[in-house]
């Protein structure tokens, strides 16, 4: 067996110096070149990182600017909300006003004329019933039974129509009325014609009640129609003049 020429290290002794490998200058240059290459790679990497993070930095700057403007934008949003609330209130008021005007138009231009027309028909029908009743009383003793039955039938038909029309008015909360008392009340009565009299105590009192009044929801549609006493002016006789 060949003996190992490598000297064994003894404890406490330094390792013998190895001879410098051949081409050590070239290895040093390679080391420098490697270090330079690593430095260049590091710079390239740093450049790439900077390039990659530049948009992020710009975006962060934009975010910071946006955050800085947030209070102003929030204030603008609050103002816009207040404006919208105001607009909504105005629109609500306008809607309510339009609804009110529409109801007034319906009441004044449509319903009121219709109700007054029905009231006029009732007045005429009741007048016809009164005339027919007078004819019945006038010809009751003449013995013409067929004519009397015809008049009676016609009076009944007109009376039934009056009842139907009064029911129609009742559906719209219209009721008839007659004023209490014998003194003429211009707020709820209309004078059809004056009735002359010579008694001062009768001045302004009701002489005859002609047609009932009608009201709806406390408002007068048609006042009661009456005749009113009026003092007749006396003409002084000749010889009594001063």
Secondary structure, DSSP 8 states (H G I E B T S, - for coil): -----S----TT---------TTHHHHHHHHHHHHHHHHHHHHHHHHHHHHHHHHHHHHHHHHHHHHHHHHHHHHHHHHHHHHHHHHHHHHHHHHHHHHHHHHHHIIIIIIHHHHHHHHHHHHHHHHHHHHHHHHHHHSTTS--HHHHHHHHHHHHHHHHHHHHHHHHHHHTTEEEE--SSSB--TTTEEEEEEEEES-GGGTTBEEEEEE-EEEETTEEEE-EEEEEEEE------TTT--
